[in-house]
Amino acid sequence: MSGLRVVPTWRHGQERLYVCLTDGRNIAWYDREAARINLLSEDRREDVLTVLGPFLTGPVAVGPPPVPTPAELARLSLHPDDDLAPNRPGEALQIALDRDPGPAHRMRRDPRRRALEAEQIVGEALDRLDGAGWHTLHSVPLPGGDRVHHLVIGPGGLFAVHALYARKQRVTVADPMVAFGRRDPQPLLRRVRADADRASYALTAEVHPVLALVAPANVSVTLPPREVRVLGDTDLEGLARLGGVLKPADVEALHAMARDRHTWAKV
């Protein structure tokens, strides 16, 4: 018997299998997504491969852990309380609803729940861009109680995405006003642009504003918005086709900076 044991862990939705000695120290880990076994000691190579054998799902690379990039080192140095990457879509709204769910019986649905649904739908669509070299941070807090619903960073640049619930509604856009059905128009595009401007200031990089409408019946643009992209939630995957702006190293560096809560403290 090698005396080794395998301990599965989950972090940010990704599984790792750690190989531990009897005293609890790690000597290797298997990253299933990367198909790689990282060895901290070559002395136990064969024992590690034997104990991990039942968990391997195909060919794997075996060797010492790769040298972390500067962006990875910055991420690893973050205190968990300061790391925004684990935020769920609509994190701030979810916490508010957990603390104060509102009356159990009411004539109309709590508008916070519609807003949460919109952020969750948009967030899930943006998370699907990860495989194309993009990163999305959700519910990025700004001073004064504001927040960027979703910050997207990838080869095509940076985007501050504001999600709006519009299910089965007619939406009319006349910059800076947005109207739903027969309701009075509101200057929502000013808010969308302001959030992007604050993100640009924090990251010292251009951040483009995006208004994401969830399931509208139709969208009419009578006065084209200045700088703001207006997209349906089903059109967000089109961002993945944008490129030629940021190199992979720049994407990683900006993501490491953006996920640090302190980056947003003075914008």
N, C-alpha and C positions, 0 to 999 in steps of 0.2 A: 504493500500500500504506500502511496506517495505522501499521504498526510495532507494533501491539498483539497480544498473545497471550492465550489463555484457559487458565487453570490450574485444573483441578478439585481440590477438597479435600473431605474428609469429617471431620465433627466431631460426636460424640454421635449417629452414625447419620444425620446430615443432610448433604446435598450442597450445596456452594456453588461457583459458578464465578467465579473472580476474573479481572478484566481487568488485565493488567500491561503497563507500558512495557518497552522493551528493557533498561532498567537494573534491572528487577525490581520497581519501585514499583507499588503497586496504585492504580488510578484509579476502579475500580468493581467491584461484585460482584452476581451474580444469585442471589437466594435463590429456588430453584424452589418450595419449599413455600409461601412467602408470595406467590409470583408477583410479585416486585418486583425491579427493578434499582436499586441504590443507587449514585448518582453522587457522587464526591468533587469532580468538576470539571465544570461545565456546558460548558466549552470543547470537550470531546471527546465530547459527547453523541451526535452522529450516528455517529462512528467506533465508539463503544462498542456502539450498537444494531446496526451492521453486523456487527461481529465476533461478537456474541452471537446474531445472527439464526438460524443453524443449530441453536442449542441451545434456543430458545424453544418452549414447548409450548402456548402459548395467549396470551390477552391478559395484559399485565403492566403494573404501575404503574411509573413512572420518576420519580426525584427524589432529593433528598439523603437520606442516612440519617436515620431518625427519631431524635429526641432520646431517649437512654436514660433509663429510669425509675431511681429510686434503687435498686430491687432489681437491675436490670440492671447498674448501675454497681458494686454490691457484688459481683456475680458476676464481672464482668470483672476486678476487682482481685484475685481469688483466684489464688494460685500454683497451678499444675496439680497439685502434690503434695498440696495441701490441699483440692482440690475432690472431693467424694464423688459428684457426679452421674455420672461415667463408670463407677462401679462396676457390674459385672454382677450379676444375681441369683446369690447364693451365692459372691460374690467371694472371701471369706475361705476358704471350704472349697476352692474351686478352686485357690487358691494353695497351701494346705496339701497337697492331693493332688499338685500338680505337684512340690512339694519332696520329698514322701515318699509315693509311690504305694502303698506296702505290698507284700507278697509277691505275685508273679505268679500263684501257684496257692494257693488257700485254699478250705476247705470251704464257708465262708459268705461272702456278699458283704460287702465292707467297709461298715459302717454309715454311714461318711461319704459314700459314694456315694448311698445312699438319701436321706440328708439333703440332699445337693446337688440331687438330682433334685426333691425337694419344693420347695426354694427356687426352682429354675428354673421349675417349673410355676406356682407362685404368682406369681413375679415377672413372668412373661410375661402372666398374666391381669391383673395390676395395671397393667402398662405399657399395656395396651389402653385404660385409662381416660384417657390423656393427652388425647385429642381432646375430652373432656368437661370440660376445665379443671382436671384433676388432675395432680399430679406425684408420682412415686414415687422414693424413694432406696433403694438396696439395700445390705445388709451394712454398716450404720452402726456403726462401732466405738465401744465404750464402754470406759472404764478397767477394768482387771482382766481383759481378754480376752473380756468379754461383747460382745454386739452386738445391735442391733435388726435382725431379718432384713429387714424392709421397713417404711419409713416413708412413709405416704400422706398427702398434703396436698391438700385440695380444698374446694369449696364446702360440703361436708357436715362439714368439720372435719378433725382430724388423727387418724390411726390407726397404731398400732404393731402390725404383723402378724407373727405367729410361725408359720412353716410346719412342719408335721409330716407325715411319710410314713405313710400308713395304708392303702396299697393292699390291697383285698380283706380288710380286717380289721374286726371288730366293735369299735366304740369306745364305751366307757361313760364318761360325764362325771358326776361327783358332786363338786362344788366342795369343795376345790381339786384333787381327784384326777382323773386321766385314766388309763383302763386300755385296753390293746389286747389283744383276744382273752382268753386265760386268763392273760396275764402280770400280775404284781403291779402295782397302780395306783401312779402317781407324782404328786406334787403339782405338776404342770406349770403349772397356772393361776397359782400364786404367781409363777413365773418370768415368765409373760406379763404379769401385772399390774405386776411390779417393773420390767420393761423400759419399759412405758408410763409409769410414774411417773418414771423417770429421764429419759425424753424430755420429759415435761411440765416437769420442773425445768430442763432445758437450754434449752427454747424459751420458757419462761414462758407456756405456753398449755396448755390441756387436751388430752391425747392419750389416745385410747380404745384399750384393748387388744382385739386380735382373735386368735383361734386359728384358723388355716386348715388344715383336714385334707384331704390329697390322696388322692382316690379311695377313701374308706372303703366297706366293704360296707354298713354301716349305723351310725347314731349314736343312742345312747340316753342321754338326760339324766335322771338320777334325782334330782339336786339341782341346780337351775338355778344357773349361775355368776353370781357377783356382778360386774356391770359388764362382764364379758368377753363379746364376741360369739363364738360358735362357728359357723364357716361351712365348707362344702365349697369346694374350689377353683373349682368351677363356679358358685358363688353369689357370688363376689367382685364380679362386675360390678354387683351390686345396690348397691354403695357409690356408684356414679355417680348413682343416683336420689336420694341424700341431698343436701340443700341448705339454704339459709337460715341458715348459720352464719357463713361467711367470705365477704367481698367479694373480687373478683378481685385487687385491690391487696394485700389481706391475705395471700391465697394466695401471691402472688409474693414478698412480703417474708419470709414464714415459710420458703418454699423457699430463698431466697437465704441465710437464716441457717442453715438445717439442713444445707445442702450444704457448709458450711465446717467442716472437721475440728476446728478449735479450739473450736467451739461445744460439742463433746462431751467436752472434755478434763477437766472437773472435775465429772462427775455420778456 
